[in-house]
């Protein structure tokens, strides 16, 4: 373990074990959309990419994103999120 030296421990073994490769750990896998906010509609463009349409929780304005929301609330920018959270 320490290369033949008695009484000494290799510093590598005193550290935390190495991290697993990405995707093998169950916690590193994608979150479930079960509790996420549902999009109003899904639009498919001419190039085949999906756009998810949501309604902002604070101002009620509709907005489009390329990625699906994984959270319980949808805000179109940080300002609306801050104002909603403040009150």
N, C-alpha and C positions, 0 to 999 in steps of 0.2 A: 504494500500500500504506500509506503513512504520511500520506496527505492532502496531498501536494505538498511536504513538507519533505524536503530532501535530507540524507542521512547519518543520519537518525533512523529508528528502527524503532518501529512501533506496539506498545505493550506487550501488546496482545491476541495478537500473533503470537509473543511470547516464551513464552507459557504453553503448557501441554499442549493438544492439540486437544480440541474439545468432545466430551462423551460421546455415544455413540449412544443412540437411543431404546431403551427397554426392549423386549426381545423380538427385536431385530434382531441382536444379538450372539450368536453360538452358545454362548458361555460362560454367558449369562444365562438360557438355556433350562432347563427342568426336568431334574433329574438322572434317570438311569435307575434302575429298580428291580431291575436284574439282580443286583447283589451285596447287595441289602437282605434283611433278615430277613423271612421269609414269615409272614403271619398264620395263626393256627390255624384261624380261620373268619371269615367276613364275615357280619354280621347286618344285615338291612334292617328299619328300624323302620316304624311305621304311617304316619309322615309321608314315607317314601321315602328317608330319609337312611341312609347306610351307617355301620356301626360295625365297626371292625377289632379283633379280639380277639387279643392277644399273651400270651406267657408271659414273666415277668420272668426275666432271666438270673441274677440273684443269689438271689432268694428263691423263685422258682418260682410265684409268685402270678399268676393270670390277671387281665388288665385290658383295658378297652376304650378306644379313642380314636376321634376323628372323622377324623383324618388318618392316612394310611398312612406307616409308618416308612421312611425312606430310608437308614438306617444299618445296619451289620452286626449290631448288638446292640439288644435292646429292654429298657428298664428302666422301671418304672412311676413312679419319682420320682428326684430327684437324690441322695437319701440312699442308695438301693440302688446307684446308679451309682458313687457315691464309695466305698462299701464294697467293691464288686466290683473297682474299679480299685486300691484300696489293697492288696489281696492278690493 
